[in-house]
Amino acid sequence: MTTATDGLSQAAPAPPGPGSLTVDLRGVDRWFGAVPALHQLDLGVPAGAITVLLGPNGAGKTTAIRMITGALTPDRGTVRTFGLDPAVDGEQVRRRCGVVSAKPALYDRLTGRGNLEYAAELYGLGRRADDRILAAADRFGIVDALDQRVGGYSTGMKTRLALARSVLHDPELLLYDEPTSGLDPESSHAVLEMIREMTAEGRTVVMCTHLLVEAEGLADRIVVLDGGTDLLAGSQEQLTRLYWPPNLVHLGAQDPSQLRQVGRWDGVIRVDTNVANRPGVVQVQLDDPSRIPDIVERLVGEGVRLTRVEPHEPTLEDLYFAVRRDHRERQQAAERAGLAPVRPPTELDALARTEATR
């Protein structure tokens, strides 16, 4: 592959092969004064997939994105993007990335076309600029608004313009920080569909969000962050199996007390009558899901009027809060045992780091 500008051509490393990592952060720390933004962060982004960073505000998602492009450098640890160190080869890395920040910087006094022409000039697209601008504007549905001033755009139109700008130079890696912030549901849905289309074309996407419904069904890989640390990473299916066994079924009945007897039956490992947000429903863990028809038949035969029989399929929301609850409980247990708690670093760590680097 060659990264080209007018009058300048630079050889770039070949894109990562199947199964490789486009982005690889290892043991990354980053401080802003005495405030830790990232702490021992490990983040691997597989090529050609959508990796979604989940976490509350302040979890370190935006800082991690800025590390990937070299906009920030780590205080400790290593960062590799396309196998390059963005602190050293930042320009080369950034030419292969398309970025949309949480609050994209657009020029309100320019038209949409003017914004894209300026970006095309920065990317050195030269004679290809006009075709690329029209193609990007068409992809994100803003062709009819290209000659309007951006100051008159709606929030959704500005986001679409920022997304169009991010793909002008045909990047391999797309970094999207809260790309649907402030959008109405229809616009949000359209943006997420476009992200799916771009990965289908072979691009790699890293997306930050705190909206769990966005990541549901979108992410190939989920990374849960808190306090600048990765708590857990993997596919949604892999991660849910860490917290819930596969052989769970929810049962409901007009008289829920009649369901308790199931706990004494063969093949039933456990019955939980306290299912969050589902009053009157019991959760049954079985040794084999093939027992479900027999259990239903026996309950009906004993006069139990069932209102619900459904396999337990944890949502991403269930997973997210289970991860955070587990992390919190581990912290509390460590503190009770007098051990160093699992936590983000404190100002004392910042002081020790400062002393060590003098």
Buried (B, 14 or more C-beta within 10 A) or exposed (E): EEBBBEEEEEEBEEBBEEEBBBBBBBEBBBBEEBEBBBBBBBBBBBBBBBBBBBBEEBBBBBBBBBBBBBBBBBBBBEBBBBBBBBBEBBEBBBBBBBBBBBEBEBEEEBBBBBBBBEBBEEBBBEEBBEEBBBBBBEBBBBBEBBEBBBEEBEEBBBBBBBBBBBBBBBBBBBBBBBBBBBBEEEBBEBBBEBBEEBBEEEBBBBBBBBEBBBBBEBBBBBBBBBBBBBBBBBEBEEBBEEBBEEBBBBBBBEEBEBBEBBBEBEBBEEBEEEBEEEEBBBBBBBEEEEBBEEBBEBBEEEEBEBEEBEEBEBEBEBBBEBBBEBBEEBEEEBEEEEEEBBBBBEEEBBEEBEEEEE
